[in-house]
């Protein structure tokens, strides 16, 4: 495909993502499925550039605003019809992202911006891309440089101090493609060999004994190993949640916010498919998907229970383990959905924290004396993590922190905290607690 056509597809995809309420990766998949004529390398070009622009949107927006402030006669760059071309050009020029993009041809540029010399524009970008014109404090500069909201940067600085820049850099990198091998059907080495036979090289994860990192993206539904239930897509951080829970065969486990069941399936594997897992969720369709996944995995110890049908009384004080993998902002998964940088608001986080505390209080009643309650989120924000945990413990003295020890993980204030720049996983917060026996 010609460069002009490729850039046109990038701009079209960006416009669709801007208008859609769906996650960017889902919009991208739909866009590409409808255009089967696009080859593999061109797909990588289009998605790489589009997602790169989304990741770095604040940075290139600030550059564009500064350029227009210095060149008010060049307002055509800000016209809605062609603004994405200006942002695309800034992305390639300012970030040196030629592996994911190329400058538009001068003819293409002149068609959209006939009164603006592209060479002069590129020279200005080269001189200003260091953001020396900013007179704000260091945290604001970092927020612009890495394209995050200021309040997010402040939250992470409170947690990491000078380590924040490494986190921001990591959150702007694409995530790894991580698989969880179903050890009920095969071992990790056998699954790795089978995938290699399907043309997928992989390497073992460093913490999860069931994890593999695929060397490239691939369609899992076309994999015979996947169809046979040998593996699932699951980030290593999500796998570590189940490892931190450490269930035993024969346990009675409640997964209180099960969704489509990634963690429930892993718990079943760790329990050797012996015992009972009650998977509860408000969404019956997601529970139906969990049942299909369980059938494929050969798991029969999971019982799904729509929240609307739940009768809590028979479960009170019965569970060895209750997992509350609570609904959250999801900012720990920004690498997968970079548009989340701007869709998550402080008021949204406040709403989630109230719901999370309520879910913990409701589901803690199911833990038997001596049993464990595990609170987890895929958030990196204090208000959804430490603040919720401390509020719960302060109002429920019958529970104490019981984090245990997983080698190589950061444990702080009674919880395991996973960061992309430290663990190469999505961001996770995992807080195991124990109910007193007396």
Secondary structure as the mmCIF struct_conf table of DSSP 4:
data_model
#
loop_
_struct_conf.conf_type_id
_struct_conf.id
_struct_conf.beg_label_comp_id
_struct_conf.beg_label_asym_id
_struct_conf.beg_label_seq_id
_struct_conf.end_label_comp_id
_struct_conf.end_label_asym_id
_struct_conf.end_label_seq_id
HELX_RH_AL_P HELX_RH_AL_P1 UNK A 3 UNK A 19
BEND BEND1 UNK A 21 UNK A 22
HELX_RH_AL_P HELX_RH_AL_P2 UNK A 24 UNK A 33
TURN_TY1_P TURN_TY1_P1 UNK A 34 UNK A 34
TURN_TY1_P TURN_TY1_P2 UNK A 36 UNK A 37
BEND BEND2 UNK A 38 UNK A 38
HELX_RH_AL_P HELX_RH_AL_P3 UNK A 40 UNK A 55
TURN_TY1_P TURN_TY1_P3 UNK A 56 UNK A 56
HELX_RH_AL_P HELX_RH_AL_P4 UNK A 57 UNK A 70
HELX_RH_3T_P HELX_RH_3T_P1 UNK A 72 UNK A 78
TURN_TY1_P TURN_TY1_P4 UNK A 80 UNK A 82
HELX_RH_AL_P HELX_RH_AL_P5 UNK A 83 UNK A 95
TURN_TY1_P TURN_TY1_P5 UNK A 96 UNK A 96
TURN_TY1_P TURN_TY1_P6 UNK A 98 UNK A 99
BEND BEND3 UNK A 100 UNK A 100
HELX_LH_PP_P HELX_LH_PP_P1 UNK A 103 UNK A 105
HELX_RH_AL_P HELX_RH_AL_P6 UNK A 106 UNK A 112
TURN_TY1_P TURN_TY1_P7 UNK A 114 UNK A 115
BEND BEND4 UNK A 116 UNK A 116
HELX_RH_AL_P HELX_RH_AL_P7 UNK A 118 UNK A 128
TURN_TY1_P TURN_TY1_P8 UNK A 129 UNK A 130
TURN_TY1_P TURN_TY1_P9 UNK A 132 UNK A 133
BEND BEND5 UNK A 136 UNK A 136
HELX_RH_AL_P HELX_RH_AL_P8 UNK A 138 UNK A 146
TURN_TY1_P TURN_TY1_P10 UNK A 147 UNK A 147
HELX_RH_AL_P HELX_RH_AL_P9 UNK A 150 UNK A 160
HELX_RH_3T_P HELX_RH_3T_P2 UNK A 161 UNK A 163
HELX_RH_AL_P HELX_RH_AL_P10 UNK A 164 UNK A 171
TURN_TY1_P TURN_TY1_P11 UNK A 172 UNK A 172
BEND BEND6 UNK A 173 UNK A 173
HELX_LH_PP_P HELX_LH_PP_P2 UNK A 174 UNK A 176
STRN STRN1 UNK A 177 UNK A 181
TURN_TY1_P TURN_TY1_P12 UNK A 183 UNK A 185
HELX_RH_AL_P HELX_RH_AL_P11 UNK A 188 UNK A 197
TURN_TY1_P TURN_TY1_P13 UNK A 198 UNK A 199
STRN STRN2 UNK A 202 UNK A 204
BEND BEND7 UNK A 206 UNK A 207
TURN_TY1_P TURN_TY1_P14 UNK A 209 UNK A 210
STRN STRN3 UNK A 211 UNK A 214
BEND BEND8 UNK A 215 UNK A 216
HELX_RH_3T_P HELX_RH_3T_P3 UNK A 220 UNK A 222
HELX_RH_AL_P HELX_RH_AL_P12 UNK A 224 UNK A 227
TURN_TY1_P TURN_TY1_P15 UNK A 228 UNK A 229
BEND BEND9 UNK A 230 UNK A 230
STRN STRN4 UNK A 231 UNK A 233
HELX_RH_AL_P HELX_RH_AL_P13 UNK A 236 UNK A 245
TURN_TY1_P TURN_TY1_P16 UNK A 249 UNK A 250
STRN STRN5 UNK A 252 UNK A 255
TURN_TY1_P TURN_TY1_P17 UNK A 256 UNK A 257
TURN_TY1_P TURN_TY1_P18 UNK A 259 UNK A 260
HELX_RH_AL_P HELX_RH_AL_P14 UNK A 262 UNK A 270
TURN_TY1_P TURN_TY1_P19 UNK A 271 UNK A 273
BEND BEND10 UNK A 275 UNK A 275
STRN STRN6 UNK A 276 UNK A 281
BEND BEND11 UNK A 282 UNK A 282
HELX_RH_AL_P HELX_RH_AL_P15 UNK A 284 UNK A 297
TURN_TY1_P TURN_TY1_P20 UNK A 298 UNK A 298
BEND BEND12 UNK A 301 UNK A 301
STRN STRN7 UNK A 302 UNK A 306
HELX_RH_3T_P HELX_RH_3T_P4 UNK A 307 UNK A 309
HELX_RH_3T_P HELX_RH_3T_P5 UNK A 313 UNK A 315
TURN_TY1_P TURN_TY1_P21 UNK A 316 UNK A 318
STRN STRN8 UNK A 319 UNK A 325
HELX_RH_3T_P HELX_RH_3T_P6 UNK A 331 UNK A 333
TURN_TY1_P TURN_TY1_P22 UNK A 334 UNK A 336
TURN_TY1_P TURN_TY1_P23 UNK A 338 UNK A 339
HELX_RH_AL_P HELX_RH_AL_P16 UNK A 340 UNK A 343
HELX_RH_AL_P HELX_RH_AL_P17 UNK A 346 UNK A 364
TURN_TY1_P TURN_TY1_P24 UNK A 365 UNK A 366
STRN STRN9 UNK A 367 UNK A 377
BEND BEND13 UNK A 378 UNK A 378
HELX_RH_3T_P HELX_RH_3T_P7 UNK A 382 UNK A 384
TURN_TY1_P TURN_TY1_P25 UNK A 385 UNK A 385
HELX_RH_AL_P HELX_RH_AL_P18 UNK A 386 UNK A 395
TURN_TY1_P TURN_TY1_P26 UNK A 397 UNK A 398
STRN STRN10 UNK A 399 UNK A 401
TURN_TY1_P TURN_TY1_P27 UNK A 407 UNK A 408
STRN STRN11 UNK A 410 UNK A 412
TURN_TY1_P TURN_TY1_P28 UNK A 413 UNK A 414
STRN STRN12 UNK A 415 UNK A 418
HELX_RH_AL_P HELX_RH_AL_P19 UNK A 420 UNK A 423
BEND BEND14 UNK A 424 UNK A 425
STRN STRN13 UNK A 428 UNK A 435
#
